[in-house]
Amino acid sequence: MIKKLSKGSYSDTLTQTPMKNNHKKQQVALSSVLASLLLTVMKLMVGIMTGSIGIISEAAHSALDFGAASLTLFAVKMSDKPADSKHHYGHAKVESVSALIETGLLIVTSVWIISTAVERLIAGKTEIDVTWYWYAVAVMIISIVVDFSRSRALSRVAKETNSQALEADALHFSSDILSSAVVLLGLFCVSLGITWADAVAGIAVALLVGWAAFSLGKKTIDVLIDAAPEGLADRIEEITMAIGGVIAIDKIRVKPTGPQVFIEMAICVNRTLSVEKVQVICADIEKRVREEFPVGDVTINTRPIALNSETIAERVHVIGLNHNLHAHNISTNLTGQKKHICFDVEIDQQLTIKQAHDTVNALEDELRREFDGELDICIHLDPLRNEEHSTDALQADEKELVYNTIIKASDGIEKIQNVHDIHIHKTEKEKLFITLHCSFNDEVLLEEVHGLTSQLEGAIYRSLPNAGRVIIHAEPFLG
């Protein structure tokens, strides 16, 4: 379970590969089963020989630990199974169920110990055979050493793998250290003639066990009801808002399941961004989150929103894209409150004029909803060509004729220089496909360049009636 986070605190929970973590978890859980079994047998034998309620309660506590450790071993094996068609989030919550069962066992043990100890206090009986005193002391010291060793090992692996079942097991062994120390103190007091100390020690052990049960139960229930780890959502929000292009976070949900955390969020992005750019933003968020929280499984939804800073051209462009139309050459004139918007759109050349007009009408309707006030719209339709042709090279004499025609057409247009890289092909329909490069001085504006190249295209079409397509690449004059 994750407590309040500082930067990077959760990323330390998974530094090994999943296979290594699984092996490590199962190995430490198995060693805990064996240690619990050994301590249970030792304490039970000495408890029976001495008649000490404190030691017998410790034997019961260790027996509980044995059962819990066995349950933990089963849980970590089960939780490491991958997600399947029935368990979409994996099997990690088996560990939480295991920990909840351990909580119930701890509570039952506490009630039994307190009940037995109170009966002895009321009866005023000690029933302790001091003959076995040093055996009892030796067993309790061995128990403390073993418990300390197992608690450290379990805590370390639980932190590395974020395993709640191992954390519960570590809590058991940690509480055993304190309870064993209390029993030792009770035995020492009994040896001094303070006969009621053993029963009091038993009650103290029970209270420690009860507190451990309460702490473990609270953590377990938090996981089972999908309570978000404190501070995790805030940290993820901080990481996300630092990514360029993220305007706001609509919602964020965090669902811990064992060593993994499922993160779902919805972010707001500028609607003028391309799909590719939005994907880059989402990938960047996921990358940054995983750098800090390697066990995070991140799902991101996006909501495009309009910004107050959008220009009219940007608004027209994005609405055109929503209709799968590319709006370009957008110009706007304002007359008072009235807007005059003109632009070109590319329409599939295979459509009829009615189909193309209906498509553009749908775009116009949405533009009128987008803009307030009076609006005039004029849209020029460009045929969108998407053709593949088989072409052949021209005969030498025909090629020379076409070449000279292109050069002559360019000579009549001022500012066009150095027409070069002329490529001429003929399609299967006897149409010419012509591409060429031409140069301009560096200071000529692009708008003027476009007009001059369009003029050259028109001259070539007029001079070559069989020209099917002319494409001109403009570039600065290199000298």
C-alpha positions as CSV (number, residue, x, y, z in Angstrom):
1,M,0.0,0.0,0.0
2,I,1.3,3.4,-0.9
3,K,1.4,6.1,1.7
4,K,1.9,9.8,1.1
5,L,4.3,10.2,-1.8
6,S,7.4,12.1,-2.2
7,K,9.0,12.4,-5.7
8,G,10.2,9.0,-6.9
9,S,9.0,7.1,-3.8
10,Y,6.7,4.7,-5.7
11,S,9.2,4.1,-8.6
12,D,11.4,2.2,-6.2
13,T,8.8,-0.5,-5.8
14,L,9.7,-2.3,-9.0
15,T,13.3,-2.4,-10.1
16,Q,13.6,-6.0,-11.1
17,T,12.0,-7.9,-14.1
18,P,8.6,-9.5,-13.3
19,M,10.1,-13.0,-13.5
20,K,12.8,-12.2,-11.0
21,N,10.2,-10.5,-8.7
22,N,7.9,-13.5,-8.8
23,H,10.8,-15.9,-7.9
24,K,11.9,-13.6,-5.1
25,K,8.4,-13.3,-3.7
26,Q,7.8,-17.1,-3.7
27,Q,11.2,-17.8,-2.2
28,V,10.8,-15.5,0.8
29,A,7.2,-16.6,1.3
30,L,8.3,-20.3,1.5
31,S,11.1,-19.5,3.9
32,S,8.5,-17.8,6.1
33,V,6.3,-20.9,6.1
34,L,9.2,-23.0,7.4
35,A,10.3,-20.5,10.0
36,S,6.7,-20.2,11.3
37,L,6.4,-24.0,11.6
38,L,9.6,-24.3,13.5
39,L,8.7,-21.5,16.0
40,T,5.2,-22.9,16.5
41,V,6.5,-26.4,17.5
42,M,9.2,-24.9,19.8
43,K,6.8,-22.5,21.6
44,L,4.1,-25.1,22.0
45,M,6.4,-27.7,23.6
46,V,7.9,-25.2,26.0
47,G,4.4,-23.6,26.7
48,I,3.0,-27.0,27.7
49,M,6.0,-27.9,29.8
50,T,5.9,-24.5,31.7
51,G,2.2,-23.9,31.6
52,S,2.8,-20.3,30.7
53,I,-0.2,-18.6,29.2
54,G,2.2,-16.1,27.7
55,I,4.2,-18.7,25.8
56,I,1.1,-20.7,24.9
57,S,-0.4,-17.5,23.4
58,E,2.8,-17.0,21.6
59,A,2.6,-20.6,20.2
60,A,-0.9,-19.8,19.1
61,H,0.3,-16.6,17.5
62,S,3.1,-18.5,15.7
63,A,0.6,-21.2,14.6
64,L,-1.5,-18.3,13.2
65,D,1.6,-17.0,11.4
66,F,2.2,-20.5,10.0
67,G,-1.3,-20.5,8.5
68,A,-0.9,-17.0,7.3
69,A,2.5,-17.6,5.8
70,S,1.1,-20.7,4.0
71,L,-1.8,-18.5,2.7
72,T,0.7,-15.9,1.6
73,L,2.7,-18.4,-0.3
74,F,-0.5,-19.5,-2.2
75,A,-1.5,-15.8,-2.7
76,V,1.8,-14.7,-4.2
77,K,1.8,-17.7,-6.6
78,M,-1.8,-16.9,-7.6
79,S,-1.3,-13.2,-7.9
80,D,1.6,-13.5,-10.3
81,K,-0.6,-15.1,-12.9
82,P,-1.1,-12.8,-15.9
83,A,-4.4,-11.2,-16.8
84,D,-6.9,-13.3,-18.8
85,S,-10.3,-13.0,-20.4
86,K,-12.1,-13.2,-17.0
87,H,-9.7,-11.2,-14.9
88,H,-8.8,-8.1,-17.0
89,Y,-6.8,-6.5,-14.2
90,G,-4.9,-9.7,-13.4
91,H,-5.0,-11.7,-10.1
92,A,-3.0,-9.3,-7.8
93,K,-6.0,-8.8,-5.5
94,V,-5.7,-12.4,-4.3
95,E,-3.0,-11.0,-2.1
96,S,-5.5,-8.5,-0.6
97,V,-8.0,-11.3,0.0
98,S,-5.2,-13.3,1.7
99,A,-4.3,-10.3,3.9
100,L,-8.0,-9.8,4.9
101,I,-8.2,-13.5,6.0
102,E,-5.1,-13.0,8.0
103,T,-6.7,-10.0,9.7
104,G,-9.6,-12.1,10.8
105,L,-7.3,-14.8,12.2
106,L,-5.4,-12.1,14.1
107,I,-8.6,-10.8,15.7
108,V,-9.7,-14.3,16.7
109,T,-6.3,-15.0,18.2
110,S,-6.4,-11.7,20.2
111,V,-9.8,-12.5,21.6
112,W,-8.8,-16.0,22.7
113,I,-5.6,-14.8,24.4
114,I,-7.3,-12.0,26.3
115,S,-10.1,-14.3,27.4
116,T,-7.7,-17.0,28.7
117,A,-5.5,-14.3,30.5
118,V,-8.5,-12.7,32.2
119,E,-9.7,-16.0,33.5
120,R,-6.3,-16.7,35.1
121,L,-6.2,-13.2,36.6
122,I,-9.7,-13.7,38.1
123,A,-8.8,-17.2,39.4
124,G,-5.5,-16.0,40.7
125,K,-3.6,-19.0,39.3
126,T,-0.2,-19.0,37.6
127,E,0.2,-22.7,36.7
128,I,3.8,-22.0,35.6
129,D,6.4,-24.7,36.2
130,V,9.6,-22.7,36.8
131,T,11.7,-25.9,36.2
132,W,11.6,-25.2,32.5
133,Y,12.3,-21.5,33.0
134,W,15.6,-21.3,31.1
135,Y,14.2,-23.4,28.3
136,A,11.4,-21.0,27.9
137,V,13.8,-18.0,27.9
138,A,16.0,-19.7,25.3
139,V,13.0,-20.4,23.0
140,M,11.7,-16.8,23.3
141,I,15.2,-15.4,22.4
142,I,15.5,-17.8,19.4
143,S,12.0,-16.6,18.4
144,I,13.0,-13.0,18.5
145,V,16.1,-13.6,16.4
146,V,14.1,-15.6,13.8
147,D,11.3,-13.1,13.7
148,F,13.7,-10.2,13.3
149,S,15.4,-12.0,10.3
150,R,12.1,-12.9,8.6
151,S,10.6,-9.5,9.2
152,R,13.5,-7.7,7.5
153,A,13.6,-10.1,4.6
154,L,9.8,-9.9,4.0
155,S,9.7,-6.1,4.3
156,R,12.6,-5.7,1.8
157,V,10.9,-7.9,-0.8
158,A,7.4,-6.4,-0.1
159,K,8.9,-3.0,-0.8
160,E,10.7,-4.1,-3.9
161,T,7.6,-5.8,-5.4
162,N,4.8,-3.8,-3.7
163,S,3.3,-7.1,-2.4
164,Q,0.5,-6.6,0.1
165,A,0.6,-10.3,1.1
166,L,4.3,-10.2,2.0
167,E,3.8,-6.9,3.8
168,A,1.1,-8.6,5.9
169,D,3.5,-11.4,6.6
170,A,6.2,-9.0,7.6
171,L,3.7,-7.3,9.9
172,H,3.0,-10.6,11.6
173,F,6.7,-11.3,12.3
174,S,7.3,-7.7,13.5
175,S,4.4,-8.0,16.0
176,D,5.9,-11.4,17.1
177,I,9.2,-9.6,18.1
178,L,7.3,-7.3,20.4
179,S,5.0,-10.0,21.8
180,S,8.0,-12.3,22.4
181,A,9.8,-9.5,24.3
182,V,6.7,-8.9,26.4
183,V,6.5,-12.6,27.2
184,L,10.1,-12.6,28.2
185,L,9.5,-9.8,30.6
186,G,6.5,-11.7,32.0
187,L,8.6,-14.8,32.6
188,F,11.2,-12.6,34.4
189,C,8.6,-11.1,36.7
190,V,7.2,-14.6,37.5
191,S,10.7,-15.7,38.4
192,L,10.7,-12.8,40.9
193,G,7.4,-14.0,42.4
194,I,5.1,-11.6,40.5
195,T,2.7,-14.4,39.5
196,W,0.1,-12.3,37.7
197,A,2.8,-10.9,35.3
198,D,2.4,-13.9,32.9
199,A,-1.3,-13.2,32.3
200,V,-0.7,-9.5,31.9
201,A,2.0,-10.3,29.4
202,G,-0.5,-12.4,27.5
203,I,-3.0,-9.5,27.4
204,A,-0.3,-7.2,26.2
205,V,0.6,-9.6,23.4
206,A,-3.1,-9.8,22.4
207,L,-3.4,-6.0,22.3
208,L,-0.3,-5.9,20.0
209,V,-1.8,-8.5,17.8
210,G,-5.1,-6.6,17.7
211,W,-3.4,-3.4,16.7
212,A,-1.5,-5.3,13.9
213,A,-4.9,-6.7,12.8
214,F,-6.5,-3.2,12.7
215,S,-3.6,-1.7,10.7
216,L,-3.5,-4.6,8.2
217,G,-7.3,-4.7,7.8
218,K,-7.4,-0.9,7.1
219,K,-4.8,-1.2,4.3
220,T,-6.4,-4.3,2.9
221,I,-9.9,-2.8,2.7
222,D,-8.5,0.3,1.1
223,V,-7.1,-1.8,-1.7
224,L,-10.2,-4.0,-2.1
225,I,-12.5,-0.9,-2.4
226,D,-10.0,0.7,-4.9
227,A,-9.0,3.6,-2.6
228,A,-6.4,5.7,-4.4
229,P,-3.0,5.8,-2.7
230,E,-2.6,9.2,-1.0
231,G,-0.7,11.7,-3.1
232,L,-0.4,9.5,-6.2
233,A,-3.1,11.2,-8.3
234,D,-1.7,14.6,-7.4
235,R,1.8,13.6,-8.5
236,I,0.6,12.2,-11.8
237,E,-1.4,15.3,-12.4
238,E,1.7,17.4,-11.8
239,I,3.7,15.3,-14.2
240,T,0.9,15.5,-16.9
241,M,0.5,19.3,-16.7
242,A,4.2,19.7,-17.3
243,I,3.8,18.2,-20.7
244,G,3.6,20.7,-23.6
245,G,0.2,20.6,-25.3
246,V,-1.8,19.6,-22.2
247,I,-4.4,22.3,-21.5
248,A,-6.2,20.7,-18.6
249,I,-7.1,17.4,-17.0
250,D,-10.8,16.5,-17.1
251,K,-10.5,13.6,-14.7
252,I,-7.9,11.2,-13.3
253,R,-8.6,7.8,-11.6
254,V,-6.0,5.6,-9.9
255,K,-6.7,1.9,-9.2
256,P,-4.1,0.0,-7.2
257,T,-4.1,-3.8,-7.6
258,G,-1.2,-5.5,-5.9
259,P,2.1,-4.4,-7.4
260,Q,0.5,-2.6,-10.3
261,V,-1.4,0.6,-10.5
262,F,-3.9,1.3,-13.3
263,I,-4.1,5.0,-14.2
264,E,-6.9,6.4,-16.3
265,M,-7.1,10.0,-17.3
266,A,-8.8,12.4,-19.7
267,I,-6.9,15.4,-20.9
268,C,-7.9,18.5,-22.9
269,V,-5.9,19.4,-25.9
270,N,-6.1,22.1,-28.6
271,R,-8.5,20.9,-31.3
272,T,-6.2,22.3,-34.0
273,L,-3.6,19.7,-33.3
274,S,-3.2,16.8,-35.7
275,V,-3.9,13.3,-34.6
276,E,-0.2,12.5,-34.8
277,K,0.7,15.4,-32.5
278,V,-2.0,14.3,-29.9
279,Q,-0.5,10.8,-30.0
280,V,2.9,12.2,-29.3
281,I,1.6,14.1,-26.3
282,C,-0.1,11.0,-24.9
283,A,3.0,8.9,-25.5
284,D,5.1,11.6,-23.7
285,I,2.7,11.6,-20.7
286,E,2.9,7.8,-20.5
287,K,6.7,7.8,-20.8
288,R,7.1,10.4,-18.0
289,V,4.6,8.6,-15.7
290,R,6.4,5.3,-16.2
291,E,9.8,6.9,-15.5
292,E,8.5,7.7,-12.0
293,F,6.1,4.9,-11.6
294,P,7.3,1.9,-13.5
295,V,4.4,-0.3,-12.4
296,G,1.8,2.1,-13.8
297,D,-0.6,0.9,-16.6
298,V,-1.7,4.2,-18.2
299,T,-4.8,4.8,-20.3
300,I,-5.3,8.3,-21.7
301,N,-8.4,9.7,-23.4
302,T,-8.3,13.2,-25.1
303,R,-10.9,15.9,-25.5
304,P,-10.3,18.5,-28.2
305,I,-11.3,22.0,-27.1
306,A,-11.4,25.4,-28.8
307,L,-9.0,28.1,-27.5
308,N,-9.9,31.8,-27.3
309,S,-6.6,32.5,-29.2
310,E,-7.7,30.6,-32.3
311,T,-7.7,32.5,-35.6
312,I,-10.5,32.3,-38.0
313,A,-8.3,30.4,-40.4
314,E,-7.4,27.9,-37.7
315,R,-11.1,27.4,-36.9
316,V,-12.0,26.9,-40.6
317,H,-9.1,24.5,-41.0
318,V,-10.0,22.3,-38.1
319,I,-13.7,22.2,-38.9
320,G,-12.7,21.2,-42.5
321,L,-10.6,18.3,-41.1
322,N,-13.6,17.2,-39.1
323,H,-15.3,16.7,-42.5
324,N,-12.3,15.0,-44.0
325,L,-11.7,18.1,-46.2
326,H,-8.5,20.1,-46.5
327,A,-9.3,23.8,-46.4
328,H,-6.5,26.1,-47.7
329,N,-5.9,29.5,-49.2
330,I,-8.2,30.8,-46.4
331,S,-8.9,34.6,-46.5
332,T,-11.2,36.6,-44.3
333,N,-12.7,40.1,-44.7
334,L,-14.6,41.9,-42.0
335,T,-17.3,44.4,-42.7
336,G,-18.6,45.6,-39.4
337,Q,-19.9,42.5,-37.7
338,K,-20.1,40.6,-40.9
339,K,-17.5,38.1,-41.9
340,H,-16.6,37.1,-45.4
341,I,-14.7,33.9,-45.5
342,C,-13.3,32.4,-48.7
343,F,-11.2,29.3,-49.1
344,D,-10.4,26.3,-51.3
345,V,-11.2,22.7,-50.4
346,E,-10.0,19.5,-52.2
347,I,-12.9,17.2,-53.1
348,D,-12.5,13.7,-54.6
349,Q,-12.5,14.2,-58.4
350,Q,-14.6,11.1,-58.9
351,L,-17.7,12.8,-57.2
352,T,-20.4,14.4,-59.2
353,I,-21.0,18.1,-58.8
354,K,-24.1,17.4,-56.7
355,Q,-22.2,15.1,-54.4
356,A,-19.4,17.5,-54.0
357,H,-21.8,20.4,-53.4
358,D,-23.7,18.4,-50.7
359,T,-20.4,17.7,-49.0
360,V,-19.4,21.4,-49.0
361,N,-22.9,22.4,-47.8
362,A,-22.5,20.2,-44.6
363,L,-19.2,22.0,-44.0
364,E,-20.9,25.4,-44.5
365,D,-23.6,24.5,-42.0
366,E,-21.1,23.7,-39.3
367,L,-19.1,26.9,-40.0
368,R,-22.3,28.9,-39.5
369,R,-22.8,27.2,-36.1
370,E,-19.2,27.9,-35.2
371,F,-19.2,31.6,-35.9
372,D,-21.6,34.1,-34.3
373,G,-23.1,37.0,-36.3
374,E,-23.5,37.4,-40.0
375,L,-21.4,35.2,-42.2
376,D,-20.8,35.0,-46.0
377,I,-18.9,31.9,-47.2
378,C,-17.5,31.2,-50.7
379,I,-15.8,27.9,-51.2
380,H,-13.8,27.0,-54.3
381,L,-13.7,23.3,-55.2
382,D,-10.4,21.7,-56.2
383,P,-10.5,18.2,-57.6
384,L,-8.5,15.9,-55.3
385,R,-6.4,13.7,-57.6
386,N,-5.2,10.3,-56.3
387,E,-4.2,8.5,-59.5
388,E,-1.6,6.0,-60.5
389,H,-0.5,6.0,-64.1
390,S,1.8,3.9,-66.1
391,T,4.0,6.3,-68.1
392,D,6.6,6.1,-70.9
393,A,9.4,8.3,-71.9
394,L,8.9,10.5,-75.0
395,Q,10.7,10.1,-78.2
396,A,13.8,12.4,-78.6
397,D,12.2,14.8,-81.1
398,E,8.9,15.1,-79.2
399,K,10.8,15.5,-75.9
400,E,12.9,18.4,-77.4
401,L,9.7,20.1,-78.7
402,V,8.0,20.0,-75.3
403,Y,11.2,21.1,-73.5
404,N,11.6,24.1,-75.8
405,T,7.9,25.0,-75.4
406,I,8.4,25.0,-71.6
407,I,11.5,27.2,-71.8
408,K,9.8,29.6,-74.1
409,A,6.7,29.9,-71.8
410,S,9.0,30.7,-68.8
411,D,11.0,33.3,-70.8
412,G,7.8,35.4,-71.0
413,I,7.4,35.6,-67.2
414,E,9.6,38.1,-65.4
415,K,11.4,37.0,-62.2
416,I,11.3,33.3,-63.1
417,Q,14.9,32.1,-63.5
418,N,16.8,29.0,-64.3
419,V,14.1,26.5,-65.3
420,H,15.7,23.1,-64.8
421,D,15.2,19.4,-63.8
422,I,12.5,19.1,-66.4
423,H,11.0,15.6,-66.5
424,I,8.4,14.7,-69.1
425,H,6.4,11.4,-69.2
426,K,3.4,10.3,-71.3
427,T,0.5,8.4,-69.7
428,E,-1.4,5.5,-71.3
429,K,-4.0,8.1,-72.3
430,E,-1.4,10.1,-74.3
431,K,-1.4,12.8,-71.6
432,L,1.8,14.6,-70.6
433,F,2.9,14.5,-67.0
434,I,5.5,17.3,-66.5
435,T,7.5,18.3,-63.5
436,L,10.1,21.1,-63.3
437,H,12.1,23.3,-61.0
438,C,12.5,27.1,-61.3
439,S,14.4,29.7,-59.2
440,F,13.6,33.1,-57.7
441,N,15.6,35.7,-56.0
442,D,15.7,35.3,-52.2
443,E,13.6,38.4,-51.4
444,V,10.6,37.5,-53.5
445,L,7.6,36.8,-51.3
446,L,6.0,33.4,-51.4
447,E,2.6,34.8,-52.3
448,E,4.1,36.4,-55.5
449,V,6.1,33.1,-56.2
450,H,2.8,31.2,-56.1
451,G,1.1,33.6,-58.5
452,L,4.1,33.5,-61.0
453,T,4.3,29.6,-60.9
454,S,0.5,29.5,-61.5
455,Q,1.0,31.8,-64.4
456,L,3.7,29.5,-65.8
457,E,1.4,26.5,-65.4
458,G,-1.3,28.2,-67.3
459,A,1.1,29.1,-70.1
460,I,2.3,25.5,-70.4
461,Y,-1.3,24.2,-70.5
462,R,-2.2,26.7,-73.2
463,S,1.0,25.8,-75.3
464,L,0.6,22.0,-74.8
465,P,-3.0,20.9,-75.3
466,N,-2.2,17.3,-74.3
467,A,-0.6,18.4,-71.0
468,G,-2.5,16.4,-68.3
469,R,-0.6,17.6,-65.2
470,V,2.1,20.2,-64.6
471,I,3.9,20.5,-61.2
472,I,6.3,23.3,-60.6
473,H,8.8,23.3,-57.6
474,A,10.0,26.8,-56.7
475,E,13.3,27.4,-54.9
476,P,15.6,30.3,-54.1
477,F,18.2,31.1,-56.8
478,L,21.5,29.5,-55.8
479,G,23.6,31.5,-58.3
